[in-house]
Amino acid sequence: MARPPREAPGPSDFTNPATSREFHRAAVWIGMVVAVALTWMLAQPLLLIIGGIVFAALLDGGVRLLGKAFPRLGRGLRLAIVATFAIAFLAGFFYIAGSQLTGQFEALRAVVMAQVARLVDYGHRMGLVPPNEGATQISQQLVGSLGRVTAALGSALGALSSLLAILVLGLFIAMEPRIYERGIAWMLPLKNRQDFYRTAEKMGHTLRRLMAGRLVGMAVEGLFVGIALSLIGVPMAPLLGVLTGLLAFLPTIGSIVSGCLIVLVGFSASTNIGIGAIIVYISVQTFDGYVVVPMVARRAVDLPPALVLGAQLLFGALFGILGLALADPIVAMVKVLLEEKSELAAEDAKAS
């Protein structure tokens, strides 16, 4: 009787090392695809969580600063003082903006559209703009090219609810930051937890310094622009100051937009006032870029301007105005993570 041939493992037999290896590779790729799809579908909630973390870093920075001045105060009391001040400031700002500045927005829009029409007419005469393109068509193209950057602004109620969610999340995280930090570390292997704590501490430090720089820059730019434009006679100077301060939260893109508004409104009054507006804008940006930012944030977060601008364009196109606002903090955290990974790899190489 002939002996049966020797049987080999089939493709459904997971004891085969080759089958197990291929299954593991397929599972990794499928997991990556599912993770990317879930990230895309849950982009807005994830951005709200990141916004809450950024706001928590702001509150934590204020708590730490207050602790240096009043070390006897407990953390809970210091957090209550900082949170009350922040909420009162936001409420006061919206009240003032709603009662005094709202009426100037329509005038500002009319002035900007008139100046754009003048530029388009000049482009027609110089042959730089097609004859059939008017100010309205160009404005629509510019707005349309922003894609989803302005999508989140379509509903005031949606924007308000998003802001409220960020504030509440940030307040809860700032109350007990160690709980959430330990919760994330609990899901990691024991050997990686100390590295995680070290990276999280550096991320928090980076966020605090970055947000401190943003707040100081917003205050400096908004205050100086409003005062200086009022002195040289630029129309709607208080509104331009407020807009410049708010847009200063978005480095590069915000300064470009505020600069265009200032110049357009300045030249709507007269040529001399327009030139003065340009001088004011350049002076404020120079002071902020070479004095304020290096003193407060750049020593902790050295982000190349081209990287920040590219991230803002990418996140703004993908995730709307919220992605545009959070692009800078996200890039800063990713930068810290990559630096820590590099340092840990170098330390392991030296140890081996």
C-alpha positions as CSV (number, residue, x, y, z in Angstrom):
1,M,0.0,0.0,0.0
2,A,1.4,3.4,-1.1
3,R,2.1,5.9,1.7
4,P,-0.1,9.1,1.5
5,P,1.7,12.2,0.4
6,R,2.9,14.5,3.2
7,E,0.3,17.2,3.9
8,A,1.3,20.9,4.0
9,P,-0.6,23.7,5.8
10,G,-3.3,25.3,3.7
11,P,-4.1,29.1,3.4
12,S,-6.7,28.8,6.1
13,D,-4.4,27.2,8.6
14,F,-3.1,29.9,10.9
15,T,-0.3,27.7,12.2
16,N,1.5,28.4,9.0
17,P,4.0,31.2,9.7
18,A,3.6,32.7,6.2
19,T,-0.2,32.8,6.6
20,S,0.0,34.3,10.0
21,R,2.4,37.0,8.8
22,E,0.3,37.9,5.8
23,F,-2.9,38.1,8.0
24,H,-1.1,40.4,10.4
25,R,-0.1,42.7,7.5
26,A,-3.6,42.7,6.2
27,A,-5.0,43.5,9.6
28,V,-2.6,46.4,10.0
29,W,-3.5,47.9,6.6
30,I,-7.3,47.4,7.3
31,G,-6.8,49.1,10.7
32,M,-5.0,52.0,9.2
33,V,-7.8,52.5,6.6
34,V,-10.5,52.3,9.3
35,A,-8.6,54.7,11.5
36,V,-8.3,57.3,8.7
37,A,-12.0,56.9,7.8
38,L,-13.0,57.3,11.4
39,T,-10.8,60.4,11.8
40,W,-12.3,62.0,8.7
41,M,-15.9,61.2,9.9
42,L,-15.2,62.4,13.4
43,A,-13.1,65.4,12.4
44,Q,-15.3,68.0,14.0
45,P,-15.7,66.3,17.4
46,L,-11.9,65.6,17.5
47,L,-11.2,69.2,16.7
48,L,-13.5,70.3,19.5
49,I,-11.6,68.1,21.9
50,I,-8.3,69.5,20.7
51,G,-9.8,73.0,21.1
52,G,-10.7,72.0,24.7
53,I,-7.2,70.9,25.4
54,V,-5.8,74.2,24.0
55,F,-8.2,76.2,26.2
56,A,-7.2,74.0,29.2
57,A,-3.6,74.9,28.5
58,L,-4.6,78.6,28.5
59,L,-6.3,78.1,31.9
60,D,-3.5,76.1,33.3
61,G,-1.0,78.7,32.2
62,G,-3.0,81.4,34.1
63,V,-3.3,79.1,37.1
64,R,0.5,78.6,37.2
65,L,1.2,82.3,36.7
66,L,-1.3,83.2,39.5
67,G,0.4,80.5,41.7
68,K,3.7,82.2,41.4
69,A,2.2,85.5,42.6
70,F,0.0,83.9,45.3
71,P,1.6,80.6,46.3
72,R,-0.8,80.2,49.3
73,L,-3.9,79.9,47.1
74,G,-5.0,76.4,46.2
75,R,-5.2,75.3,42.6
76,G,-9.0,75.1,42.7
77,L,-9.4,78.7,43.8
78,R,-6.8,79.9,41.3
79,L,-8.6,78.1,38.5
80,A,-11.9,79.6,39.6
81,I,-10.4,83.1,39.5
82,V,-8.8,82.6,36.0
83,A,-12.0,80.9,34.6
84,T,-14.2,83.7,36.0
85,F,-11.9,86.4,34.5
86,A,-11.8,84.6,31.1
87,I,-15.6,84.1,30.9
88,A,-16.2,87.7,32.1
89,F,-13.8,89.0,29.4
90,L,-15.5,87.0,26.7
91,A,-19.0,88.1,27.8
92,G,-17.9,91.8,28.0
93,F,-16.3,91.6,24.6
94,F,-19.3,90.2,22.9
95,Y,-21.5,92.7,24.7
96,I,-19.4,95.6,23.5
97,A,-19.0,94.2,20.0
98,G,-22.8,93.6,19.8
99,S,-23.8,97.1,21.1
100,Q,-21.1,99.3,19.5
101,L,-19.3,97.6,16.7
102,T,-22.0,95.7,14.9
103,G,-23.2,98.7,13.1
104,Q,-19.7,99.3,11.6
105,F,-19.5,95.9,9.9
106,E,-21.9,96.8,7.1
107,A,-20.0,100.1,6.6
108,L,-16.7,98.1,6.5
109,R,-18.1,95.7,4.0
110,A,-19.3,98.5,1.7
111,V,-15.9,100.3,1.9
112,V,-14.0,97.1,1.1
113,M,-16.3,96.2,-1.8
114,A,-15.9,99.8,-3.2
115,Q,-12.1,99.5,-2.9
116,V,-12.1,96.1,-4.6
117,A,-14.2,97.6,-7.4
118,R,-11.6,100.3,-7.9
119,L,-8.8,97.8,-8.0
120,V,-10.7,95.7,-10.6
121,D,-11.3,98.8,-12.7
122,Y,-7.5,99.6,-12.5
123,G,-6.9,95.9,-13.5
124,H,-9.2,96.4,-16.5
125,R,-7.3,99.4,-17.7
126,M,-3.9,97.7,-17.3
127,G,-5.1,94.5,-18.9
128,L,-4.5,92.4,-15.8
129,V,-8.1,91.4,-15.3
130,P,-10.4,90.0,-18.1
131,P,-13.0,92.6,-19.3
132,N,-15.9,90.3,-18.3
133,E,-14.7,90.0,-14.7
134,G,-16.2,92.4,-12.2
135,A,-15.7,93.0,-8.5
136,T,-18.7,90.8,-7.7
137,Q,-17.5,87.8,-9.7
138,I,-14.0,88.1,-8.3
139,S,-15.3,88.3,-4.8
140,Q,-17.4,85.2,-5.4
141,Q,-14.5,83.3,-6.8
142,L,-12.3,84.2,-3.8
143,V,-15.0,83.2,-1.4
144,G,-15.6,80.0,-3.3
145,S,-11.9,79.1,-3.4
146,L,-11.8,79.0,0.3
147,G,-13.9,75.9,0.2
148,R,-14.7,74.6,3.6
149,V,-12.7,77.3,5.4
150,T,-15.9,79.3,5.8
151,A,-18.3,76.4,6.1
152,A,-18.4,76.5,9.9
153,L,-19.4,80.1,9.8
154,G,-22.7,79.3,8.1
155,S,-24.6,78.9,11.3
156,A,-24.1,81.3,14.2
157,L,-25.8,78.9,16.5
158,G,-23.4,76.1,15.5
159,A,-20.4,78.4,16.1
160,L,-21.7,79.3,19.5
161,S,-22.4,75.7,20.5
162,S,-18.9,74.8,19.3
163,L,-17.4,77.6,21.4
164,L,-19.4,76.5,24.4
165,A,-18.3,72.9,24.0
166,I,-14.6,74.0,23.9
167,L,-15.0,76.1,27.0
168,V,-16.7,73.3,29.0
169,L,-14.2,70.7,27.8
170,G,-11.3,73.0,28.6
171,L,-12.7,73.8,32.1
172,F,-13.1,70.1,33.0
173,I,-9.7,69.2,31.7
174,A,-8.1,72.0,33.6
175,M,-9.8,71.0,36.8
176,E,-8.0,67.6,37.0
177,P,-5.5,67.3,34.2
178,R,-3.6,64.4,35.8
179,I,-6.7,62.2,35.7
180,Y,-6.9,62.3,31.9
181,E,-3.2,62.0,31.6
182,R,-3.1,58.9,33.8
183,G,-6.1,57.5,31.9
184,I,-4.3,57.7,28.6
185,A,-1.1,56.3,30.1
186,W,-3.1,53.3,31.6
187,M,-3.8,52.2,28.0
188,L,-0.1,52.1,27.2
189,P,2.4,49.3,28.1
190,L,4.2,49.9,31.4
191,K,7.5,50.4,29.6
192,N,6.2,53.3,27.6
193,R,4.4,55.2,30.3
194,Q,7.3,57.3,31.6
195,D,8.1,58.3,28.0
196,F,4.4,59.3,27.6
197,Y,4.5,61.4,30.8
198,R,7.6,63.2,29.6
199,T,6.2,63.9,26.2
200,A,2.9,65.1,27.7
201,E,4.7,67.5,30.0
202,K,6.6,69.0,27.1
203,M,3.5,69.3,25.0
204,G,1.7,71.1,27.9
205,H,4.7,73.4,28.3
206,T,4.7,74.1,24.6
207,L,1.0,74.8,24.4
208,R,1.2,77.2,27.4
209,R,4.0,79.2,25.9
210,L,2.4,79.2,22.4
211,M,-1.0,80.4,23.7
212,A,0.6,83.0,25.9
213,G,2.4,84.4,22.9
214,R,-0.8,84.4,20.9
215,L,-2.7,86.3,23.6
216,V,0.0,88.9,24.1
217,G,0.3,89.3,20.4
218,M,-3.5,89.7,20.0
219,A,-3.6,92.3,22.7
220,V,-0.6,94.3,21.4
221,E,-1.7,94.3,17.8
222,G,-5.3,95.0,18.5
223,L,-4.6,97.9,20.9
224,F,-1.8,99.5,19.0
225,V,-3.6,99.3,15.6
226,G,-6.8,100.7,17.0
227,I,-5.0,103.6,18.7
228,A,-2.7,104.4,15.9
229,L,-5.3,104.2,13.2
230,S,-7.5,106.6,15.3
231,L,-4.7,109.1,15.6
232,I,-4.1,109.2,11.8
233,G,-7.8,109.4,11.0
234,V,-8.6,106.0,9.5
235,P,-12.3,105.3,9.4
236,M,-13.7,102.6,11.7
237,A,-10.4,102.4,13.6
238,P,-11.9,100.6,16.7
239,L,-13.4,97.9,14.6
240,L,-10.2,97.4,12.6
241,G,-8.3,97.2,15.9
242,V,-10.7,94.5,17.2
243,L,-10.5,92.5,13.9
244,T,-6.7,92.8,13.9
245,G,-6.5,91.5,17.5
246,L,-8.8,88.6,16.7
247,L,-7.1,87.7,13.5
248,A,-3.7,87.7,15.3
249,F,-4.7,84.3,16.7
250,L,-4.1,83.0,13.2
251,P,-0.4,83.8,12.4
252,T,0.5,84.5,8.8
253,I,-3.1,84.3,7.3
254,G,-4.6,86.5,10.0
255,S,-2.0,89.2,9.5
256,I,-2.4,89.2,5.8
257,V,-6.2,89.5,6.0
258,S,-6.1,92.3,8.6
259,G,-3.4,94.1,6.6
260,C,-5.5,94.1,3.5
261,L,-8.5,95.4,5.4
262,I,-6.4,98.2,7.0
263,V,-4.9,99.3,3.7
264,L,-8.2,99.2,1.8
265,V,-10.0,101.3,4.5
266,G,-7.1,103.7,4.8
267,F,-7.0,104.5,1.1
268,S,-10.8,104.9,1.1
269,A,-10.2,108.1,3.1
270,S,-7.2,109.5,1.2
271,T,-3.9,108.6,-0.2
272,N,-1.9,110.1,2.7
273,I,-4.1,108.2,5.3
274,G,-3.6,105.0,3.3
275,I,0.1,105.4,3.3
276,G,-0.1,106.1,7.1
277,A,-2.1,102.9,7.5
278,I,0.5,100.9,5.7
279,I,3.2,102.4,8.0
280,V,1.1,101.6,11.1
281,Y,0.5,98.0,10.0
282,I,4.2,97.4,9.2
283,S,5.3,98.9,12.5
284,V,3.0,96.8,14.6
285,Q,3.8,93.6,12.7
286,T,7.5,94.3,13.1
287,F,7.2,95.0,16.8
288,D,5.1,91.9,17.3
289,G,7.4,89.7,15.3
290,Y,10.8,90.9,16.6
291,V,9.9,91.8,20.2
292,V,6.7,90.2,21.5
293,V,6.9,86.7,19.9
294,P,10.6,86.1,20.7
295,M,10.1,87.2,24.3
296,V,7.1,85.0,24.9
297,A,6.8,82.0,22.6
298,R,9.5,81.5,20.0
299,R,12.0,80.3,22.6
300,A,9.7,77.4,23.3
301,V,8.0,76.9,19.9
302,D,10.2,77.5,16.8
303,L,7.8,77.0,14.0
304,P,8.9,78.0,10.5
305,P,6.4,80.4,8.9
306,A,6.0,78.4,5.7
307,L,5.2,75.3,7.8
308,V,2.5,77.2,9.7
309,L,1.0,78.7,6.6
310,G,0.9,75.3,4.8
311,A,-0.7,73.7,7.8
312,Q,-3.3,76.5,8.0
313,L,-4.2,76.1,4.3
314,L,-4.4,72.3,4.6
315,F,-6.4,72.2,7.9
316,G,-8.6,75.1,6.8
317,A,-9.5,73.4,3.5
318,L,-10.1,70.0,5.2
319,F,-11.8,71.0,8.4
320,G,-13.1,74.5,8.1
321,I,-12.5,77.5,10.3
322,L,-12.0,75.4,13.4
323,G,-9.2,73.5,11.7
324,L,-7.7,76.8,10.5
325,A,-7.7,78.1,14.1
326,L,-6.2,75.0,15.6
327,A,-3.6,74.3,12.9
328,D,-0.8,76.1,14.8
329,P,-1.3,74.2,18.1
330,I,-1.6,70.9,16.3
331,V,1.6,71.5,14.4
332,A,3.4,72.5,17.6
333,M,2.2,69.3,19.4
334,V,3.2,67.1,16.5
335,K,6.6,68.8,16.4
336,V,7.2,68.1,20.1
337,L,6.1,64.4,19.6
338,L,8.5,63.9,16.7
339,E,11.3,65.6,18.6
340,E,10.7,63.4,21.7
341,K,10.6,60.2,19.5
342,S,13.9,61.3,18.0
343,E,15.5,61.9,21.4
344,L,14.3,58.6,22.8
345,A,15.6,56.7,19.7
346,A,19.0,58.4,20.2
347,E,19.0,57.5,23.9
348,D,18.2,53.9,23.1
349,A,21.0,53.8,20.5
350,K,23.5,55.1,23.0
351,A,22.4,52.6,25.6
352,S,22.7,49.7,23.2
